[in-house]
Amino acid sequence: MGIVNRDIRPVACCILMFLQIGCAEDDQIKRYRVAKQSPSNDSVESESPIGFLGAIIPHGKQAWFLKVIGRSDILQTEMDNFRSFVRSIRFPGSDSTKLSWELPAGWQEFPATGIRYATLKFGPIDNPLELSVTALPAPEGNPDDFVLANINRWRHQVGVPPITMEQLPASVELIPLESATATIVRFPGQTVGNEMAVPPVDKKGNLERNPETSPDMQSLKSQHAEGAPNGK
């Protein structure tokens, strides 16, 4: 019986050693599984509320649209700069197809591309917001109807309900310019829409013809392609 006990003892030691190794590995796996990673900046930004900021400036036969969609906290920080930028807008001479302005400190301007008259960037250096400046032919009629229809187009793009004419005065800020009036609008959004997902609408709320292929837009694009906006 003593021999049998001596033969079993090494085997038992080996089994015990393997059990200890297995427990250690299992403990490492458990510790690995509960380890947490700190959230990245991208995930934080994606969870930040989205906001919309824009302005509509009818002038002569043109209507100018300024639009930016981005984090609400950045838009709030830049509100004074946006107002200052809008107040600086001028229409050189009698040409309603050209603008001049003064950029707030820290803002950057980029040349015209596609149907855009210009693109402005501001906010965080590593991930700035992008403000588009575009112009389209303005229909005749009540400018308030035209402004309301386009504000509701914008609201549709970011997934919020339309407003009525009765709600319009409380929903906008009017800034008188040298020869026009700018209507500033800002509201929270739920989704980020495509810039041209819904074409501009006329004063009756009807969809305009395709801006990309209309003769008026082709003429406007041709004028803008001659060079970047002057006087800015």
C-alpha positions in Angstrom: 0.0 0.0 0.0 2.9 2.3 0.7 4.2 1.9 -2.9 0.8 2.7 -4.3 0.6 5.9 -2.3 4.1 7.0 -3.5 3.0 6.3 -7.1 -0.2 8.4 -6.8 1.5 11.4 -5.2 3.3 12.7 -8.4 0.2 12.3 -10.4 -1.8 14.3 -7.8 0.8 17.0 -7.8 0.6 17.3 -11.6 -3.2 17.5 -11.5 -3.0 20.2 -8.8 -0.5 22.2 -10.8 -2.7 22.1 -14.0 -5.7 23.2 -11.9 -3.7 26.2 -10.6 -2.6 27.2 -14.1 -6.2 26.9 -15.3 -7.5 29.1 -12.5 -4.9 31.7 -13.2 -5.8 31.8 -16.9 -9.5 32.0 -16.0 -8.8 34.8 -13.6 -6.9 36.7 -16.3 -9.7 36.2 -18.8 -12.2 37.6 -16.2 -10.1 40.6 -15.6 -9.7 41.2 -19.3 -13.4 41.0 -19.9 -14.4 43.5 -17.3 -11.7 46.0 -18.4 -13.3 49.2 -19.8 -12.1 51.6 -22.4 -12.5 55.3 -22.0 -15.0 56.8 -24.7 -13.3 58.3 -27.7 -13.9 61.9 -28.8 -15.8 60.6 -31.9 -18.3 58.8 -29.7 -18.8 61.8 -27.5 -19.4 64.0 -30.5 -21.8 61.6 -32.1 -23.9 61.7 -28.9 -23.9 65.6 -28.8 -27.2 67.3 -29.7 -27.4 68.4 -33.3 -28.5 72.0 -34.1 -29.3 74.0 -37.2 -28.4 77.6 -37.9 -29.2 79.5 -41.0 -30.2 82.8 -42.6 -32.3 83.7 -45.7 -31.6 87.0 -47.5 -33.9 87.8 -50.4 -32.4 90.5 -52.5 -33.7 91.5 -55.9 -34.2 88.5 -58.1 -31.9 86.4 -55.9 -32.4 84.7 -52.5 -29.3 83.9 -50.5 -29.1 80.9 -48.1 -26.6 80.5 -45.3 -26.7 77.2 -43.6 -24.8 75.1 -41.1 -25.7 71.9 -39.2 -23.6 70.8 -36.3 -23.2 70.4 -32.6 -25.5 72.7 -30.7 -22.9 73.7 -28.2 -20.6 75.0 -30.9 -23.4 76.8 -32.6 -24.3 78.5 -29.4 -20.7 79.6 -28.9 -20.6 81.0 -32.4 -23.9 82.8 -32.4 -22.5 86.3 -31.8 -19.9 85.7 -34.6 -22.7 84.5 -36.9 -24.8 87.6 -36.3 -21.7 89.8 -36.8 -21.0 88.0 -40.1 -24.6 88.5 -41.3 -24.6 92.2 -40.4 -21.4 92.6 -42.5 -23.0 91.4 -45.7 -23.1 93.9 -48.5 -24.3 93.8 -52.1 -21.7 95.6 -54.3 -23.4 98.1 -56.7 -26.6 96.9 -58.1 -25.4 93.3 -58.7 -27.5 90.9 -56.6 -25.4 87.9 -57.7 -22.4 89.0 -55.7 -21.8 89.4 -51.9 -19.1 91.0 -49.8 -18.6 90.4 -46.1 -16.1 90.4 -43.2 -15.2 87.2 -41.6 -15.1 86.9 -37.8 -11.8 86.0 -36.1 -11.0 82.4 -36.5 -13.3 81.8 -39.5 -12.0 80.5 -42.8 -13.3 81.0 -46.3 -13.0 78.5 -49.2 -13.7 79.1 -52.9 -17.0 78.3 -54.7 -17.7 74.6 -55.5 -20.7 73.2 -57.3 -23.7 75.4 -56.6 -22.1 76.9 -53.5 -21.1 80.6 -53.7 -18.6 79.9 -50.9 -17.9 77.6 -48.0 -17.0 79.0 -44.5 -15.5 76.9 -41.7 -15.3 77.7 -38.0 -15.2 76.0 -34.6 -12.8 73.3 -33.4 -9.6 73.2 -35.5 -9.6 69.4 -35.8 -13.3 69.1 -36.7 -14.7 72.5 -37.8 -18.3 73.2 -38.8 -19.1 74.0 -42.4 -21.3 76.9 -43.4 -22.6 76.9 -47.0 -23.5 80.1 -48.9 -25.8 79.5 -51.9 -28.1 81.7 -54.1 -31.1 80.8 -56.0 -33.7 82.7 -58.0 -36.4 84.3 -55.8 -40.0 84.1 -56.9 -42.2 87.2 -56.9 -44.8 87.5 -54.1 -44.9 87.8 -50.4 -41.3 87.3 -49.1 -42.6 86.0 -45.8 -44.3 83.0 -47.6 -41.0 82.3 -49.3 -39.0 82.5 -46.1 -41.5 80.3 -44.2 -41.5 77.6 -46.9 -37.7 77.4 -46.9 -37.4 77.3 -43.2 -39.8 74.4 -43.1 -37.7 72.8 -45.9 -34.7 73.1 -43.5 -36.7 71.8 -40.6 -37.7 68.8 -42.7 -34.0 68.1 -43.5 -33.2 67.7 -39.8 -36.3 65.8 -38.8 -38.4 68.4 -36.9 -42.0 69.5 -37.6 -42.9 72.5 -39.7 -44.0 75.8 -38.2 -46.9 78.0 -39.2 -47.0 81.6 -40.4 -48.3 82.6 -36.9 -45.3 81.0 -35.3 -42.8 82.6 -37.7 -42.2 85.9 -35.8 -41.3 84.1 -32.6 -39.1 81.6 -34.4 -36.7 84.0 -36.3 -34.5 87.0 -35.7 -34.5 89.8 -38.3 -31.3 91.7 -39.0 -31.6 94.8 -41.3 -28.9 95.1 -43.9 -27.9 97.9 -46.2 -30.4 97.0 -48.9 -32.1 93.8 -47.6 -33.3 92.0 -44.5 -31.7 88.8 -43.2 -33.9 86.3 -41.4 -31.9 84.2 -39.0 -33.3 80.9 -37.7 -31.9 78.4 -35.3 -33.5 75.2 -34.0 -32.5 71.7 -32.6 -32.4 68.8 -35.0 -32.9 65.1 -34.8 -31.2 63.9 -38.0 -28.5 65.3 -40.3 -30.1 65.6 -43.8 -28.6 65.8 -47.2 -28.0 69.4 -48.2 -30.0 69.1 -51.4 -32.3 66.3 -50.2 -35.3 68.6 -50.6 -35.1 71.2 -53.4 -36.0 74.8 -52.5 -39.6 75.7 -52.5 -41.5 78.7 -53.8 -43.8 81.0 -51.9 -46.7 78.6 -52.2 -44.7 75.7 -50.8 -44.3 74.0 -54.1 -41.0 72.3 -55.0 -38.9 74.4 -57.3 -37.4 72.8 -60.5 -34.1 71.0 -60.1 -31.6 73.7 -59.2 -28.7 71.8 -60.8 -30.3 71.7 -64.2 -32.4 74.9 -64.3 -31.2 77.6 -66.8 -31.1 80.1 -64.0 -28.8 78.0 -61.9 -26.5 77.2 -64.8 -26.2 80.9 -65.4 -25.5 81.5 -61.8 -22.9 78.8 -61.6 -21.2 80.2 -64.7 -20.9 83.6 -63.0 -19.5 82.1 -59.8 -17.0 79.9 -61.7 -15.2 83.0 -63.0 -13.5 83.3 -59.6 -13.9 83.4 -55.8 -16.2 86.1 -54.4 -14.5 89.5 -54.3 -14.2 91.9 -51.4 -14.2 89.4 -48.6 
